[in-house]
């Protein structure tokens, strides 16, 4: 018999720009906080973590997301009080076909030459897909074994997981909902996300994924490196960008369900499964600072130029995975949301550039200002290390000649998974019919305007 002692969180169906209540039912507010929550009164021990006997006959278990001796600022762990200990949720493992999932380093899957790449929205598979077989890797970067780099996946779910669960030992997941909504039923509680929201599932956390309103598509960043955190704001100060109060962590929720359950595990780039006779979603209470959480990207408060010129796109960083080199991210998660353009005598779209970082972009909804054609919701672009990119011909001509008055970019949300590593394209992505062979042609119409005899621009 299942027990779910919580109020169901409200599913986000509101249009972009409309602000909901600050407190969501079924969630706790704040980023990086140490939370405590219990689904039964008195399930949490007081003043200690591991008493000789836990109330209700529960087992105490610690889940560590960092080495025991990590500095206090980065030390992550939570104490779980569960019906059965984790060792009872696994039996003998069997290695299974990993399907379309790939893990860095994998360099020999395709002989595709380097170049600027773009994909139209990939179609939902016709076969039944859950979170496990619906993950389709597009790029890999870095090295999972050295805990650096990332993978970018597309996720297609047309069937809810039933008595099936998953955890990733290789990294944490950042899931960007794009089409329809998903429910993540985790050891720590329940998280619902819809288009415009993200969910972060830390390394090792068990979960299953259910549909809420039809087949769903999402973008997924698998982070092999340091856990995602909020970027330092520097001169911006304490406010704006992604504010800590807008992140939400689920309250405790548990199941006490007997019967056959399957647990899938991604470990070292391979996929394994094990079977037990009960649900692993059996945490009745927990406390700590290592847990899954969600964030509504429409709460991001952009900061930009209010007189002239165009700031670096890093000004739109929501979250960052730090590396051992200060100022050089393992991954930056950057968004391009609704915002005002007001800069005077300025080319307002992103400028043409080459970059040591590599950029995987997705379009959640609306029109991206630098690519008004061809980069549609659900699509992907990839601009790798030091390959030039920027606005297409139409965007350049429009931005160069339009009357510069305040303009609001409405109903738009694109994002970028940016990493210091080269992103290598998988065979699945290289052979996808969604790959746009003519993408490079979007710049072919850029004309030579240089005239050494004319100093002022035309």
TAZI-V355591 format. One record per backbone hydrogen bond with DSSP energy under -1.0 kcal/mol. NH is the residue of the N-H (numbers start at 1). CO is the residue of the C=O. E is the energy in kcal/mol with one decimal. If there is no record, write none. Layout:
# TAZI-V355591
nh=NH co=CO e=E
nh=NH co=CO e=E
This chain:
# TAZI-V355591
nh=6 co=4 e=-1.5
nh=18 co=15 e=-1.7
nh=27 co=24 e=-1.6
nh=28 co=249 e=-3.2
nh=30 co=247 e=-2.5
nh=35 co=288 e=-2.4
nh=37 co=286 e=-2.5
nh=39 co=284 e=-3.1
nh=43 co=40 e=-1.8
nh=57 co=54 e=-1.4
nh=58 co=55 e=-1.5
nh=59 co=82 e=-3.0
nh=61 co=80 e=-2.3
nh=63 co=78 e=-2.9
nh=65 co=76 e=-2.2
nh=70 co=67 e=-1.9
nh=74 co=71 e=-1.6
nh=78 co=63 e=-2.1
nh=79 co=287 e=-3.2
nh=80 co=61 e=-3.6
nh=81 co=285 e=-2.7
nh=82 co=59 e=-2.3
nh=83 co=282 e=-2.0
nh=88 co=85 e=-2.1
nh=89 co=86 e=-1.9
nh=94 co=273 e=-2.4
nh=96 co=271 e=-2.8
nh=101 co=98 e=-2.0
nh=117 co=382 e=-2.2
nh=119 co=380 e=-3.1
nh=120 co=434 e=-2.9
nh=134 co=130 e=-1.4
nh=136 co=154 e=-3.0
nh=137 co=100 e=-1.9
nh=138 co=152 e=-3.2
nh=139 co=152 e=-1.7
nh=140 co=424 e=-1.9
nh=141 co=150 e=-2.5
nh=143 co=148 e=-2.5
nh=144 co=104 e=-1.9
nh=147 co=144 e=-1.5
nh=148 co=143 e=-1.8
nh=150 co=141 e=-1.6
nh=151 co=222 e=-1.6
nh=152 co=139 e=-2.2
nh=153 co=220 e=-3.1
nh=154 co=136 e=-2.6
nh=155 co=218 e=-3.0
nh=156 co=134 e=-1.9
nh=157 co=216 e=-2.7
nh=158 co=129 e=-2.1
nh=159 co=129 e=-1.4
nh=161 co=209 e=-2.6
nh=165 co=262 e=-2.3
nh=166 co=207 e=-2.4
nh=167 co=264 e=-1.8
nh=169 co=266 e=-3.0
nh=172 co=223 e=-1.9
nh=173 co=201 e=-2.4
nh=174 co=221 e=-2.3
nh=175 co=199 e=-3.1
nh=176 co=219 e=-3.3
nh=177 co=197 e=-1.9
nh=178 co=217 e=-2.2
nh=179 co=217 e=-2.4
nh=182 co=193 e=-2.5
nh=183 co=210 e=-2.8
nh=184 co=191 e=-3.6
nh=185 co=208 e=-2.6
nh=186 co=189 e=-2.5
nh=187 co=206 e=-1.7
nh=191 co=184 e=-2.4
nh=193 co=182 e=-2.5
nh=196 co=177 e=-1.3
nh=197 co=194 e=-2.1
nh=198 co=295 e=-2.6
nh=199 co=175 e=-1.9
nh=200 co=293 e=-2.8
nh=201 co=173 e=-2.3
nh=204 co=168 e=-2.2
nh=205 co=202 e=-1.8
nh=207 co=166 e=-2.1
nh=208 co=185 e=-1.4
nh=210 co=183 e=-2.6
nh=212 co=181 e=-1.2
nh=216 co=157 e=-2.8
nh=217 co=179 e=-1.7
nh=218 co=155 e=-2.1
nh=219 co=176 e=-2.4
nh=220 co=153 e=-2.5
nh=221 co=174 e=-2.7
nh=222 co=151 e=-3.0
nh=223 co=172 e=-3.0
nh=224 co=149 e=-1.8
nh=229 co=320 e=-2.4
nh=236 co=233 e=-2.0
nh=237 co=234 e=-1.6
nh=241 co=301 e=-2.7
nh=246 co=243 e=-1.9
nh=247 co=244 e=-1.7
nh=248 co=294 e=-2.4
nh=249 co=28 e=-2.8
nh=251 co=26 e=-2.1
nh=255 co=281 e=-3.0
nh=259 co=277 e=-2.2
nh=261 co=276 e=-2.7
nh=262 co=163 e=-2.4
nh=263 co=274 e=-3.0
nh=264 co=165 e=-3.0
nh=265 co=272 e=-2.7
nh=266 co=167 e=-2.0
nh=267 co=270 e=-2.3
nh=270 co=267 e=-1.6
nh=272 co=265 e=-2.5
nh=273 co=94 e=-2.1
nh=274 co=263 e=-1.9
nh=276 co=261 e=-2.4
nh=279 co=257 e=-2.0
nh=282 co=280 e=-2.0
nh=284 co=81 e=-2.3
nh=285 co=81 e=-1.3
nh=286 co=37 e=-2.5
nh=287 co=79 e=-1.9
nh=288 co=35 e=-2.5
nh=289 co=77 e=-2.1
nh=293 co=200 e=-1.7
nh=294 co=248 e=-2.5
nh=295 co=198 e=-1.9
nh=297 co=196 e=-2.1
nh=299 co=296 e=-2.2
nh=300 co=297 e=-1.4
nh=301 co=241 e=-2.2
nh=315 co=312 e=-2.1
nh=316 co=313 e=-2.3
nh=317 co=314 e=-1.7
nh=318 co=333 e=-3.0
nh=319 co=333 e=-1.3
nh=320 co=229 e=-2.9
nh=321 co=331 e=-3.4
nh=328 co=325 e=-2.2
nh=330 co=321 e=-2.7
nh=331 co=321 e=-1.5
nh=332 co=418 e=-2.7
nh=333 co=319 e=-3.0
nh=334 co=416 e=-2.5
nh=335 co=316 e=-2.1
nh=336 co=414 e=-3.1
nh=339 co=409 e=-1.2
nh=341 co=407 e=-3.4
nh=344 co=307 e=-3.9
nh=353 co=389 e=-2.4
nh=358 co=419 e=-3.0
nh=359 co=383 e=-2.8
nh=360 co=417 e=-2.3
nh=361 co=381 e=-3.0
nh=362 co=415 e=-1.7
nh=363 co=379 e=-1.1
nh=364 co=413 e=-2.2
nh=365 co=413 e=-1.5
nh=371 co=368 e=-1.4
nh=378 co=363 e=-3.1
nh=379 co=376 e=-2.6
nh=380 co=119 e=-2.0
nh=381 co=361 e=-1.8
nh=382 co=117 e=-2.7
nh=383 co=359 e=-2.5
nh=386 co=355 e=-3.1
nh=387 co=384 e=-2.3
nh=389 co=353 e=-1.7
nh=392 co=370 e=-1.8
nh=393 co=442 e=-1.9
nh=396 co=392 e=-2.5
nh=397 co=393 e=-2.8
nh=398 co=394 e=-2.5
nh=399 co=395 e=-2.5
nh=400 co=396 e=-2.0
nh=401 co=397 e=-1.1
nh=402 co=398 e=-2.0
nh=405 co=403 e=-1.4
nh=407 co=341 e=-2.2
nh=409 co=339 e=-3.1
nh=413 co=365 e=-2.4
nh=414 co=336 e=-1.4
nh=415 co=362 e=-2.5
nh=416 co=334 e=-2.8
nh=417 co=360 e=-3.1
nh=418 co=332 e=-2.7
nh=419 co=358 e=-2.0
nh=424 co=140 e=-3.4
nh=426 co=138 e=-2.2
nh=430 co=426 e=-2.6
nh=431 co=427 e=-2.1
nh=435 co=432 e=-1.8
nh=436 co=118 e=-3.1
nh=439 co=436 e=-1.5
nh=441 co=438 e=-1.4
nh=442 co=439 e=-2.2
nh=443 co=440 e=-1.3
nh=444 co=441 e=-1.1
nh=446 co=443 e=-1.8
nh=454 co=451 e=-1.9
